Amino acid sequence: MASSHGSQAWFREFFRGLRKDAGVVRCGTIYVDVAGTIDRQVACGDGLCWESSGRAAANSRAIAGKTCCTTFMVPVQRHEISRIKRILPEVRKIRDVGAAIDRAGGFFHEEAGSTWMNDRPNGACVFLSSAPGGPPLCSIHEWAASKGDDHRAWKPENCCLFPLYLVQWGEDTFVTSYGSERWRAIDPAEAEFEKSYACFTPPAGRGHPVLVEQEDELRFRIGARRWNATLRKLRALGHHV
């Protein structure tokens, strides 16, 4: 997720505090939460959230089907709505997506001064659709791939970033992850909504540090030069990224 909340004074004090935080590695204008993005393992996009086999029954019942696409209220920006509208006629044709959007009264709504993606009755995003017997897929992502386009040109930023959580102020960027200790300090009002996700408890051999799992996104958002410099510093400090 990307955070832009807070006043100028809030951001100034926040990044001033990061400079003194022993658990944060700074490389120029990039600040990396070591515990939240390197020590923390994740297996995003590996289908763990939809698996029930190979786990203790109680644990399976607790997490089966709980995913970022079925649990979160996803904020969406005006420019993201505009670009989704450009491809909406084609995306609606994918399986039951058009019917889901119609039932929801559109693909987004306004609430509490913000704009959010709409959900299906089961809580899943209206764009999340499954072929019979197949895994759930983001139809925007699926459409982009079918055209040979980068999905980031069409999907909302927050959908692409999860489980990363970025705090950006000017050139400064703090990199942490949803549910980390520092995330809780940033958004205490949202902490109560944190869930347990299978992607954050992967079996041995299937997980990677959040930074490694989402490196392409960070390189895309931050820029190759700045991110490569950050990786060099992290590796020089002994971090396996």
C-alpha positions as CSV (number, residue, x, y, z in Angstrom):
1,M,0.0,0.0,0.0
2,A,1.1,3.6,-0.5
3,S,0.4,6.1,2.2
4,S,0.1,9.8,1.7
5,H,-1.7,10.8,4.9
6,G,-0.5,13.3,7.4
7,S,0.5,17.0,7.3
8,Q,3.8,18.3,6.2
9,A,4.9,18.5,9.9
10,W,3.9,14.9,10.3
11,F,6.0,13.8,7.4
12,R,9.0,15.9,8.5
13,E,8.9,14.4,12.0
14,F,8.3,10.9,10.7
15,F,11.4,10.8,8.5
16,R,13.4,12.6,11.1
17,G,12.6,9.7,13.4
18,L,13.5,7.1,10.8
19,R,17.0,8.6,10.6
20,K,17.5,7.6,14.3
21,D,15.9,4.2,14.0
22,A,18.4,1.4,14.3
23,G,16.1,-1.0,12.6
24,V,15.9,1.1,9.4
25,V,18.6,1.2,6.7
26,R,18.9,4.5,4.9
27,C,20.3,4.9,1.4
28,G,20.0,8.4,0.2
29,T,16.2,9.1,0.2
30,I,15.2,5.4,0.6
31,Y,14.5,4.1,4.1
32,V,14.1,0.3,4.5
33,D,12.4,-1.4,7.4
34,V,14.6,-4.4,8.0
35,A,12.2,-6.3,10.2
36,G,9.2,-5.6,8.0
37,T,10.7,-6.3,4.6
38,I,13.8,-8.4,4.9
39,D,13.3,-10.5,8.0
40,R,9.7,-11.0,7.1
41,Q,9.0,-13.8,4.7
42,V,6.2,-13.8,2.2
43,A,5.0,-16.0,-0.7
44,C,2.8,-13.6,-2.7
45,G,1.1,-14.9,-5.8
46,D,2.0,-18.5,-4.9
47,G,-1.6,-19.6,-4.4
48,L,-1.2,-20.3,-0.6
49,C,-4.3,-18.3,0.2
50,W,-6.4,-20.7,-1.8
51,E,-4.8,-23.9,-0.6
52,S,-6.3,-26.1,2.1
53,S,-4.3,-29.3,1.7
54,G,-1.0,-29.9,3.5
55,R,-1.9,-27.9,6.5
56,A,-3.4,-28.6,9.9
57,A,-7.2,-28.6,9.6
58,A,-7.7,-25.8,12.1
59,N,-5.2,-23.6,10.4
60,S,-6.7,-24.3,7.0
61,R,-10.2,-23.3,8.3
62,A,-8.7,-20.1,9.7
63,I,-7.0,-18.9,6.5
64,A,-8.6,-20.6,3.5
65,G,-9.8,-18.1,0.9
66,K,-8.6,-15.1,2.9
67,T,-6.7,-12.9,0.5
68,C,-5.8,-9.3,-0.2
69,C,-8.4,-9.3,-3.0
70,T,-11.2,-10.6,-0.8
71,T,-10.5,-8.7,2.5
72,F,-9.3,-5.2,2.0
73,M,-11.2,-2.1,1.0
74,V,-9.0,-0.9,-1.8
75,P,-8.5,2.8,-2.2
76,V,-8.4,4.0,-5.8
77,Q,-7.3,7.4,-7.2
78,R,-9.1,9.4,-9.8
79,H,-6.5,8.9,-12.5
80,E,-6.7,5.1,-11.8
81,I,-10.5,5.2,-12.3
82,S,-10.0,7.1,-15.6
83,R,-7.6,4.5,-17.0
84,I,-9.7,1.6,-15.9
85,K,-12.7,3.2,-17.7
86,R,-10.7,3.1,-20.9
87,I,-10.5,-0.7,-20.9
88,L,-13.7,-1.4,-19.0
89,P,-15.8,-2.5,-22.0
90,E,-13.3,-5.2,-22.8
91,V,-12.6,-6.3,-19.2
92,R,-16.4,-6.6,-18.6
93,K,-16.5,-9.4,-21.2
94,I,-14.2,-11.6,-19.0
95,R,-16.4,-14.3,-17.5
96,D,-18.8,-12.8,-15.0
97,V,-17.0,-9.5,-14.4
98,G,-19.6,-7.4,-16.2
99,A,-22.5,-9.0,-14.1
100,A,-20.5,-8.4,-10.9
101,I,-20.0,-4.8,-11.7
102,D,-23.6,-4.3,-12.5
103,R,-24.7,-5.9,-9.3
104,A,-22.4,-3.6,-7.3
105,G,-23.7,-0.5,-9.1
106,G,-20.3,0.2,-10.7
107,F,-16.7,-0.7,-10.0
108,F,-16.0,2.1,-7.4
109,H,-17.8,4.2,-4.8
110,E,-17.3,7.2,-2.6
111,E,-17.2,6.8,1.1
112,A,-15.9,8.9,4.0
113,G,-14.3,11.3,1.6
114,S,-12.3,8.6,-0.3
115,T,-12.9,6.5,-3.4
116,W,-12.9,2.7,-3.1
117,M,-13.1,-0.3,-5.4
118,N,-16.5,-2.1,-5.2
119,D,-16.8,-5.7,-3.9
120,R,-18.9,-8.7,-4.8
121,P,-21.4,-10.0,-2.1
122,N,-18.7,-12.4,-0.8
123,G,-16.3,-9.5,-0.2
124,A,-14.1,-10.1,-3.2
125,C,-13.2,-7.3,-5.6
126,V,-15.6,-7.1,-8.6
127,F,-12.7,-7.7,-10.9
128,L,-11.7,-11.0,-9.2
129,S,-13.0,-13.8,-11.3
130,S,-12.5,-17.5,-11.6
131,A,-12.9,-19.9,-14.5
132,P,-14.7,-23.1,-13.5
133,G,-12.3,-25.1,-11.5
134,G,-9.6,-22.6,-11.9
135,P,-7.9,-20.1,-9.5
136,P,-9.2,-16.6,-8.9
137,L,-7.6,-14.0,-11.2
138,C,-7.6,-10.3,-11.4
139,S,-9.4,-9.6,-14.7
140,I,-7.6,-6.3,-15.2
141,H,-4.2,-8.1,-14.8
142,E,-5.5,-10.9,-17.0
143,W,-6.6,-8.5,-19.7
144,A,-3.3,-6.6,-19.7
145,A,-1.3,-9.8,-20.0
146,S,-3.4,-10.9,-23.0
147,K,-2.5,-7.6,-24.7
148,G,1.2,-7.8,-23.8
149,D,0.8,-4.7,-21.6
150,D,2.4,-4.1,-18.2
151,H,-0.4,-4.7,-15.7
152,R,0.9,-1.6,-13.7
153,A,-0.3,0.6,-16.5
154,W,-3.9,-0.3,-15.7
155,K,-4.2,-1.8,-12.1
156,P,-4.5,0.5,-9.1
157,E,-1.2,1.0,-7.4
158,N,-2.2,-0.5,-4.1
159,C,-3.2,-3.7,-5.8
160,C,0.2,-4.0,-7.3
161,L,2.2,-3.1,-4.2
162,F,0.7,-5.5,-1.6
163,P,2.1,-6.6,0.7
164,L,4.5,-3.6,0.5
165,Y,3.5,-0.4,2.2
166,L,5.2,2.8,1.1
167,V,5.2,6.2,2.8
168,Q,6.3,8.8,0.4
169,W,7.1,12.5,1.0
170,G,8.8,14.3,-1.8
171,E,11.9,12.2,-2.8
172,D,11.8,10.3,0.5
173,T,10.3,6.8,0.5
174,F,9.9,4.5,3.5
175,V,9.6,0.9,2.6
176,T,7.8,-1.4,5.0
177,S,5.0,-4.0,4.8
178,Y,1.3,-4.2,5.7
179,G,1.0,-5.5,9.2
180,S,4.6,-4.8,10.3
181,E,5.3,-3.2,13.6
182,R,6.2,0.1,12.0
183,W,3.1,0.0,9.8
184,R,1.0,-0.3,13.0
185,A,2.7,2.9,14.3
186,I,2.0,4.7,11.0
187,D,-1.7,3.7,10.7
188,P,-2.9,2.8,14.2
189,A,-6.5,3.3,13.2
190,E,-6.2,0.5,10.6
191,A,-4.3,-1.9,12.7
192,E,-7.5,-3.5,14.0
193,F,-8.2,-4.7,10.4
194,E,-5.0,-6.6,10.1
195,K,-5.7,-10.3,9.3
196,S,-3.6,-13.5,9.2
197,Y,-2.7,-14.4,5.6
198,A,-1.3,-17.6,4.3
199,C,1.2,-15.6,2.3
200,F,2.8,-14.4,5.5
201,T,3.2,-17.9,6.9
202,P,4.6,-19.9,4.0
203,P,5.9,-23.4,4.4
204,A,9.7,-23.9,4.4
205,G,11.2,-23.3,1.1
206,R,8.4,-21.3,-0.4
207,G,8.9,-17.9,1.2
208,H,11.2,-15.0,0.4
209,P,11.9,-11.6,2.0
210,V,9.2,-9.1,1.1
211,L,11.8,-7.0,-0.7
212,V,12.9,-10.0,-2.8
213,E,9.3,-11.0,-3.6
214,Q,8.3,-7.5,-4.7
215,E,11.6,-6.3,-6.1
216,D,10.2,-5.6,-9.5
217,E,7.6,-3.3,-8.0
218,L,10.1,-1.4,-6.0
219,R,12.4,-1.0,-9.0
220,F,9.5,0.2,-11.0
221,R,8.2,2.7,-8.4
222,I,11.6,3.9,-7.1
223,G,13.7,3.7,-10.3
224,A,16.5,1.2,-11.1
225,R,19.4,3.5,-10.2
226,R,18.1,4.4,-6.8
227,W,17.0,0.8,-6.0
228,N,20.2,-0.8,-7.2
229,A,22.1,1.6,-4.9
230,T,19.8,0.6,-2.0
231,L,20.4,-3.1,-2.7
232,R,24.2,-2.6,-2.8
233,K,24.1,-1.0,0.7
234,L,21.8,-3.7,2.1
235,R,24.1,-6.5,0.8
236,A,27.2,-4.7,2.1
237,L,25.5,-4.8,5.5
238,G,25.0,-8.6,5.2
239,H,21.4,-8.7,4.3
240,H,20.4,-11.4,1.8
241,V,18.4,-9.5,-0.7
